[in-house]
Amino acid sequence: QNLNPEKGTTKTIGAVIQPSFLPGFSLSVDYFDIKLRQAIQGFGADAILNECGASTAGNISPACALIKRDPAGSLWLTSNGYVVDTPTNVGGLRTSGIEVNGNYSRMVDSIGTVSFNLVGTLLDKYETDNGLTEVYDCKGLYGPTCGGPAPKWRHKARISLNTLSD
């Protein structure tokens, strides 16, 4: 099967603040909105099975054609039963949110320099379109449908002390 390149649009806007009244402090805030179309991905075996299972006698889902049963009718008892889930250009992804990066550094008497750093992301949406089922928002979720964790808020923070040497 021939795959085509994925197509995407990225929109960002941001600002950096370094106030003169607070030396050693900087803060950057960035908004992002990323849309990916014609994603190279599979439907996911769970989505294929669920979509086929939702079929009715008068309306059989095309997903059922991707399920190959062994001669006994089983998917799991032998290696002859399987679900076809090869990557195709289907569906897409949309994610948006705000990223924050804050830094502050200050000399403390004769001890040294104390520094603080925070990098965080506030996720507004993480919509996944597998091309088979309805679009779902994976913000705050993980698992077979959404893949790896997509927390609503995630961050890394660090406090460090660089001591003066004599």
N, C-alpha and C positions, 0 to 999 in steps of 0.2 A: 504494500500500500504506500502511496506517495504522500508524504507529509509536507505541508506548507509552513512557512515561518509564522510564528505567533505574531499578533499585532497588539500593540499597547499604546496607551496614552498616559502620561504622567503629568500631573499639575502640582506645583509646589509654590509656597510663598513662605517667607520667613523673615525674622528680624534678630539682630544681635544688639544687646544692651550692655554697655560698659559705663556706668555712671561715674562722673568725676568725684562725687562726694563719697564714693565707696571704693577706694583703690584696691585692686586685686580681685574684684568681682566681675564676672561676666555671665550673661544669660543669653542663650539662643533659643528661640521658639520657632518651630517649623510646622506648617500644615502640609499634609500630602494627600493626594487622591490619585490612585493608580488603577487603571482599567486594563485588563488583558482579555483579548478576544482571540478566537480560534486557537485556544490553548491546546498544546500537545499533551493529551492525558487520556487515560482510560475512564470508563464510566464508574468503575468500582464494582466488584463482584456483589457486594451487599446491595447496591442500588439496582443492579441488573435483576437479582433474585426478587427483591421487593417489588420492583415495577412489574415483573412477570406475574408475581403472586397476586397483584391487584387487578389482573385481567379478569374480564367476564366472558361468558360464552359468546356474546355478541361483539365483544371488543377485545381482541387478543393483542397484547402489547408486542411491538417489534423486538423488545428485549428478550422475549421467549426464544427467539431464533439464536440467541447467543448462549443458550444453555444446552449442553451436549450431555445426554445421559448415556450410561453404559447399556448393553443389551438387556439387562435386567431392569432397567428404568431408574437406576440409582445414580446419584451424583457423587456419593462419598465412599461407597463400599469398595470400589476398585479404582485404579488409576485411569480407567477408560471414561469416567464421568468428569466433566470440567465445565468451567464458565469461560467463554472467549471474552477477553478484556484487553485487547491490543490497543496501544495508543493511536488516537486519531486527532484531527483538528476539530475539536468539539467544545462547546461551552466556553467558560472563561472564569475570571476572578475580578473582584473589585474590592479594594481595601482603601480605607481612609482613616486619618487620625492626626494626632499632634505629637511631635517629638520635642522634648525639652532637654537642654544640656546646660547645667549650672556649675560654675566653678568659683571658689573663693579661696584665697591664699593670704595669710597674714603672719608677719613676724611676731613671735611671742618672746619678749624680753631677750634674755641671753640663751634661751633654750634652743630656739630654731624656728622653722617655718611650719605652721599648721596649714594643711590644705584640705579642702572638701570638694568632692566632685559628685554630681548626680546626673545620670543619663536615664531618661524615662520615655516611655511611649504610652499614650492614651489612645486605645483603638476605638474608633467610632463604628466601623463596620469591617467585616471580612466575609463578603458574600461569595459563595462558590456556586458555579453553574456547571454541573457535570454533563450537561447536554441531554440528560435522560429524565431526571426528576425535576421538581420545582427548585428554584434558586433557594439556598438556605444560608443564613447568616451564622458563621462559625465563631463569632466574637464571644470569647469566654468559654469555648468548648474545645474538646479534642476527642479522638476516637476513630473508629473505622470510617465514618462519614466525613469527618472534618480533617483527619490526619493529625499532625502534631499540634501541641497546645497553641492557642491564639488568645492569650490572656487579655482582659479588658485593660489592665494596667500592668506594666512590667517596668522594672528599673534595676539599675546597678548604682550603688552608692559607695564611696570610699572616703575615709578620713586618714590622712597620713601626717607624719611628723618627720621632718628632715632636721636632725639635730646639728648644731654647730660643732665643729671639731676645734680642739685647742691648738 
